[in-house]
Amino acid sequence: MSARLNSQVVIVGAGAAGDAAAMALRQNGFDGSVLLIGADRHRPYERPLLSKQYLRDEVPPDRVFLHRTEEYEQQRIELVTGHAVVEARARARTVRLDDGRDIHFDSLILAPGGTPRWSPEVPRLSNVFSLRTLDDSTAIKRALGESQRMLLLGAGFIGAEVAASARLMGKNVLMIELGSVPLGRALGQEMGEIYARIHRSRGVDLRTGTSVTRWITSEDRVVGVELSDGTQAEIDVALVAIGVGAEVGLARDLGLELGLGGVLVDETLRAAPGIYCAGDIAAHFHPVFRRHVRVEHWQVAQKQGAACGAAVAGTPSRYEELPWFWSDQYDLNLQYVGNAHDFDQTVWRGDPESERFALFYLKEGVIEAVLSVNDGRTGRLSRELIRRRIPVNIDALTDVAGDLRELASA
Ligand SMILES: Cc1cc2nc3c(=O)[nH]c(=O)nc-3n(C[C@H](O)[C@H](O)[C@H](O)COP(=O)(O)OP(=O)(O)OC[C@H]3O[C@@H](n4cnc5c(N)ncnc54)[C@H](O)[C@@H]3O)c2cc1C
């Protein structure tokens, strides 16, 4: 462990944001000590693969890691894995590890991500899982290998992606969602209806507006469920995918301001003097939208992490990247750019039946976000339209033959 130095940066969380922050510190010429602390026993890896290619055994296990161990050594990044930070003290400027060690920081980057929610009525048994870590995905993969019938509780992104993977692996899939459509919270009712159709057409038994009323167990396993629609189903393996709670405990210790389920940070991702936040926990005041935005997505976490690293290295800047994410389900690549926490109009470009289309989310005529399915180009070309924050010509948006670049430069 490093001795106390004049310039010691501690990064809590060795995931997407923490890893990018550590690398960016060096890329931006920071010469002090960098300590990257992760509770996970593995070095940083690519989480999005865990519900997709890794789960389906389509990538070799080594491919999931972001860097080789030697790369951290070469960059003089001290990587501490398998240890959680259990306490942080603002005045003393220290963090405490789970083995009792106190570590000083001059600057702190908080990037602890989130933890899957668990409902108290769901039994914690050997074939009931949540999915966040590489070990979770490995365990689910193993259980799926010995099973035919999978239950997914929750049809958000993780549930929907695992449902698609399980179907691609030839499993029977029952997906239970309390809301009226899958992905409704993130994408709204209209898109949710389309995704309901997509999953059903690929053989998922999707029950919306439904909950589990009884878990039927045998020894240490769940063997079936009773549902609120009065039916029963036998199951071999279950995944609880009912959302994620941002890890704000350390931020609370430090007296940081909380909001939107995370930590409120300014335009430069700073939460307090010498303390930055990135990734799933950061509720960032976004200069384009002029409001706080918190999203739980991979590229945002990486870019925010890199921006925090650059800021601590001495080049702070307004973080202006538009949120962007993707989700792969079956042969459909969804991409979403922008942030439509609130919209009063949607506009289609292309035919949703064709499974290649885009949907614009608008508020008072201004585009807040664009979702595209198998049409990443529309998403890319719409970035400028989102940034401009002025009402757009709706007819031009719907005209698939028209060029969005002309609209952006009009
Ligand atoms: C299965 C799965 C699939 C996904 N697919 C996509 C996708 O297709 N597209 C997309 O855009 N996003 C996807 N995401 C979301 C994306 O992975 C997250 O938004 C992103 O990883 C968040 O980065 P982060 O650095 O904030 O947190 P994380 O990547 O979760 O990293 C946080 C790290 O901090 C560690 N930690 C937590 N508390 C402590 C502590 N007290 N002390 C030390 N370490 C701590 C954790 O162990 C963890 O390793 C997916 C997520 C999952 C789980």
The ligand as an ORCA input file, in Angstrom:
! r2SCAN-3c Opt
* xyz 0 1
  C     -25.406     -7.367    -17.005
  C     -25.276     -5.928    -17.388
  C     -25.378     -5.566    -18.730
  C     -25.276     -4.224    -19.104
  N     -25.392     -3.906    -20.432
  C     -25.272     -2.622    -20.809
  C     -25.384     -2.274    -22.183
  O     -25.605     -3.104    -23.066
  N     -25.244     -0.966    -22.504
  C     -24.990      0.003    -21.573
  O     -24.865      1.177    -21.935
  N     -24.899     -0.303    -20.247
  C     -25.035     -1.589    -19.849
  N     -24.948     -1.915    -18.521
  C     -24.763     -0.849    -17.528
  C     -23.300     -0.532    -17.313
  O     -22.542     -1.694    -17.186
  C     -23.166      0.337    -16.053
  O     -23.915      1.505    -16.233
  C     -21.715      0.689    -15.793
  O     -20.964     -0.473    -15.542
  C     -21.615      1.655    -14.623
  O     -20.274      1.928    -14.385
  P     -19.776      2.344    -12.928
  O     -18.296      2.457    -13.039
  O     -20.583      3.464    -12.429
  O     -20.150      1.099    -12.020
  P     -19.638     -0.403    -12.117
  O     -19.193     -0.759    -13.489
  O     -20.698     -1.223    -11.481
  O     -18.348     -0.417    -11.204
  C     -18.416     -0.124     -9.848
  C     -17.405     -0.959     -9.122
  O     -17.273     -0.455     -7.804
  C     -17.118     -1.518     -6.909
  N     -17.523     -1.030     -5.590
  C     -18.761     -0.722     -5.155
  N     -18.732     -0.267     -3.889
  C     -17.431     -0.292     -3.529
  C     -16.751      0.048     -2.330
  N     -17.411      0.529     -1.266
  N     -15.425     -0.124     -2.262
  C     -14.738     -0.600     -3.345
  N     -15.342     -0.930     -4.504
  C     -16.656     -0.771     -4.599
  C     -17.993     -2.609     -7.458
  O     -17.546     -3.859     -7.013
  C     -17.830     -2.409     -8.967
  O     -16.850     -3.258     -9.506
  C     -25.060     -3.248    -18.121
  C     -24.981     -3.602    -16.765
  C     -25.083     -4.942    -16.400
  C     -24.991     -5.317    -14.935
*
